[in-house]
Amino acid sequence: MSDKNKDIRGRRPQYTKDNVETLCDAKYVRLYDLQYSEGKHYCDASRRTKDELVALKSDSEFQSMLPDAVTIAVVVILPGEEPKLLLNYEYRYPIGQYLLSPIAGLIDPEDRDGDEPLVTAAVREIAEECGLTVKPTDKVTVLNPCALSSPGMTDESNAFLCAEISVEDMAEVRQDGAVGTELFAGFELCDIPEAERLFSTGRDRYGNFFSLATWAVLGYFLSTYR
């Protein structure tokens, strides 16, 4: 590590539990007040309990932590066809719209117990959200182990993975595995020209915007399979 980086780290606020106040503690999201100096406060929306807050982690804990969720570029290989990217339309409550989205979901506590928690979570989410079973002959790869979603507002993080899955027939793909608040409204199976259009315009076929995660997955698909 360079001296310059050491100087930057030395100037950052050092949080303890004593200067973190819980403002809201709900089932799926929490809001914390981080007092970074006397009389100065910053709000942090988080899925984590106070003990697990990212702001309280040491350098080594931060660098080795698991993310909150997984986001998967599901690449479907149909017989005799070029690879296609599978996206779905999922209702996003804060937006009030069905947004074109990658297959994604939170890492469950039981996912953390195995040797490959990111892959385990991804395989489960693929089964729940599109009905596909990842076979031993399919390939699941971790692309990014922990990307921070919007660090000016939240400590939420996602791992990005790619799952390349051989599918005999698109009739295998279904959306009857919704869990909890999840609402789905169909799929989009994107070839390269459609992925290029989505990536360059930032709008789905209905003219609606989509998330940064969708844009990232489209970019990966184009850079790898074009």
N, C-alpha and C positions, 0 to 999 in steps of 0.2 A: 504494500500500500504506500502511495506517495505521501510526502509530508503535507502536501496541499490537502489531500483527502482527510488526513488526520486532523488538520486544522478545521475543516468543515464539520466533521463529526464532533469535535470538541466544542463547537459553538451551538449545537442543537440543544433544545430544552430536554431536561432529564425528568421524565414523569415517574411518579410513584402513585400507589393507590390513594395516598392522602390528597393528591391534587387532581383526582379524577372523580367527578360526581355523576351519578346515574340520574338522568332526567326522565327517562322512560324505559320501562322494562316490560316488553310485550313478548308474546310467544315466538315470533319469527324475526323481530327486529328490536334493537335497543338504541337509545340515544344517550351519549355521554358528553359531559362538559369537561374538556381538557384545559386546565389552567396552566398555561405555558410560561407565565410570569405573573408577578403580583398584579391582580386586577385585570388580567388579560386572559380571554377565554376563547376556545375554539370548539365547535360542536363536531362530533364524530358519530355518524350512523353506522351501526355494526350489527352483525348477526351473533357476535361473540359475547360470552359472559365477561364480566369485569376481569376475572382472573386470566382470561385468554386474550385480552386486548392486544393488538399488534403494537400500539404505542408504548406498552409496558415491557416489551420484549428486549432482551439484550441483542447485540449484533449476531451472535451465534444462533440464538433462538429464532430471530427473524429470518436468517438465511436458511434455516432448516425446517421452517414451519410448513404444514400442509395448508393448502388454500381452503376456502369455504365451499367451492363448487368445482365442477368440471364442465367444460364446453367442448363438444366433439364435432369435428368435421367428419360426417358419415358419408363415405364414398361408396356408392353402390356399383357393383360389377354384375351386369346382366349378361347372359350368354350372347356372344357375338356382337356386343355393343361396347362403345367407349365408356370409360368411367363417368359417373354422374354424381353430383353433390345433392344429398337429400337434406332439405330444409323443411320446417313445419311452420304453420301459423298458430302461434300460441297467444292467448289473451294475456296482456300485461296490465295489471290493475292500475298502477300509477299513470299509465298513458291512456287507458280506456279504449284500447284498440287491439285487434289481433295483429301482431307483428310477425313478419317473416323472421324466423329464428333458427339457430342451430339446435340440435339435440343437446340438452344441458340439464343439470340438476345439482342439488346440494350433496356434499359428501356426508353419508350417514355415519353415526358412531361405529357401527359394525364394519364399515369399509376400512376403518383405520387399523383394524386388528391384523390384517394380512401383510404380506411382503410388498404388494403393489396396490396400495389403496386407491391411487388415481385410476388405474386400469379397472379395478374391481368396481368402482363407482361408475365409470364410463359404460362398462358392459351392462350393469343393472339399468342405467338410464336409457340405453338403447333399447333394451327389452321393454321397459315401461312405456316409452314415448313413441316407439315405432314398431313394436312387436317383433323385432328381429333378434334371433339368438346368434351371438358371436361364436363361431365354430373354431376349433383348433387350427383349421387351415386359413382362417381370416387373420388379419394383422391389425393390432392396436398399438399405436406409437404415441409416446408423450412428446409433444412439440414444445411446450413451455410449462414448467412445473408450477409456476405461480405468478400470474400477472395481476397487478392491482387495478381494480375496475375504474375507480374515479377518486384518487387519493386526496383531492381537495375537499371531499365531502364524506367519504366512507373508507373504512379499512377493508371492505369486501374484496375478495380475490378469487380468481378462476385459474385453474389449470386448463391448457388447451391440448387436446389430443386429436389424432386422426384414427378412424376405424375404417379399414378397407374390407368390405363385406361382400361376398359372392351371394347373389340372390337369383333363384331360378325364375321367379315370377313376382311382379309387383303386388300381386294379391296377398303376398306374405306380409306386406306392410300395413299396419293398422294402428288405430289410436284409441283402443279401448282399455289401455292401462293407466289412464290418468289417475293421479294420486292427490288427495287433499283439494287444494284450490285450483288445480290445473284445469285449463280449458283449451281444447285444440279445435282447429277448423280446417284440417286438410294439410296436404303436403305440396311441396314444389320440388320437382326432380329436375335439376339444372344441368344441362350440357354446357360445354365451354362458351358458345355464343351467348346463351342466356346468363351465365355467370358473369361474362364480360359486361353485358348490359346492366345488370344489377350493380356490379362493382363501380362502374363509371358514372351511373346516374344517382345512386344512393336511394333509389325508390323501387318498390315492388311493382307487380303488374297492375295493382290498383292505384298506383301513384303515391303510396304511403312510404314514409321514412322507415328505417329499421335500425337496430342497435349496432353499436361499434363491434360487438362480438360477431354479428352476422357479416359485417364488412371484413373483419379479420379472417374469418373462415373462408369467405369467397376469395380473398387474396391468396391464402394458402393453396386453395384448390387450383387457382389459375397458375400460380407459380410452379406447381408440382406436376400438374396433369396436362397443361396446354402444350 
